Amino acid sequence: MEWETVIGLEVHVQLSTKSKLFSGSSTKFGAEPNTQANIYDLALPGTLPVLNKEVVKKAVMFGLAIGAEIGKRSIFDRKNYFYPDLPKGYQTSQLDFPTVGKGTLTIMLEDGSEKVVGVTRAHIEEDAGKSLHEDFHGMSGIDLNRAGTPLLEIVSEPDLRNAKEAVAYLKKLHSIIRYLDISDAIMAQGSMRCDANVSIRPKGESKFGTRTEIKNINSFRFVEKAINYEVQRQQDVIEDGGSVVQETRLYDADRDETRSMRSKEVENDYRYFPEPDLLPIEIDDSYIEALREQLPELPEAKKERFMSQYGLSDYDAGVLVVEREMADYFEAVAKTGGDAKMAANWVSVELQGLLNKEDWEIGECPIQADRLGTLIARIKDNTISGKIAKTVFETMVEDPAGVDEIIESKGLKQVTDTGAIEALVDEVIANNPDQVQQLRDGKEQVIGYLVGQAMKLSQGKANPGQVNQLLRDKIK
């Protein structure tokens, strides 16, 4: 039987506020366990929540960025369940009246086509604490630093049909969140976490199959691997005569498998009811429009501008705008270097290769945008060749000196003196009579070999364009 996969994602994003959703405790990452939880986070008797208005601002900005409906009146609810990392015995969330309603996200598929994915809602809620298992023998510890940290839970429609589409959606979401600067969205640190709801059905069937939920996947790669494993598992279960059970599952990256955690709760299990200690959030059109004015240029708009302003291809522009920091870096390089297309090549190939190799964020890179721009300017004014520029680039990683200083100190300046290059060309012609004759006979590809010989004699310092022209002039 041919199967169709149906996937919906629930993405939890920790909003980058200095304090928590309902208390003044710090949200800074990496503090010692239980040092950032006060009497409100611990739910001591008599404490009352106070809403952090910055959370609402960030939620509304996200909604505007995806063209979503903004809830003019949103209500907090209590989601009741007992777990050690939830001191109150309930989570404050939003059920029927979220701050952000329906919106859409357009993703690029592998074949170059686009797909519109529906976003059902994005609601504000508080994070729970964290259970620690590694440092305790036969026991678990509870760290409440994270308890009460503001979350935006972004729920997609079940519009995704394979793991690669799910990853494309997640990456697009990640890019928008970073552009808006509402979260650092570092999956490895848990500030962006993904739950994947996965089911299968016979191809052509409209009714959904029984879904399972894979909880807290913390990387793009693991999202793809977890979904692919779960799809195959469900197929095997059904084709062996069994039936899929609705449950919550955990992805084990070491074993590359999902395994059962618990039966999946339904809405009634949580006994939702309106939070009596918090007033509804009411916002008006003037507030929404004021935030719309503050929106940055988003990835799609920036991509279109890069194509029109700098003449970049759809692909090159798409690569450069994924991260806001990378796009800003490129523009600074293009401005200093004076050649946008060359800047795009150096940023997306050489620089990106360095960042991947060293596992650096763009802000950690020792080659600042103005230095790379100067390097490109020296290629354009024929001070150095493109090949020599790569040597200078490698030196710039370790040496903070200026580009011109590095070129001068290492004697890398390109030879452009016609007399010196003519002597090299004469030597190459004398040493390679067979290839010279082949060129005279019309075998054009031989010119590359002859230019290479001249460049070797000059130790890469001769201007390759001049070498090429002089060779042709003398031989013909």
Helices and strands as residue ranges (DSSP letters): E 3-14, H 53-65, E 73-74, E 77-80, E 90-93, E 103-108, E 114-126, E 130-132, E 141-143, E 150-156, H 163-180, G 187-189, E 192-202, E 212-217, H 220-239, E 247-252, E 257-263, G 267-270, E 273-274, E 281-282, H 285-294, H 299-310, H 314-320, H 324-337, H 340-345, I 346-351, H 352-358, G 362-364, H 369-380, H 386-398, H 403-409, H 418-431, H 433-440, H 446-457, H 464-475
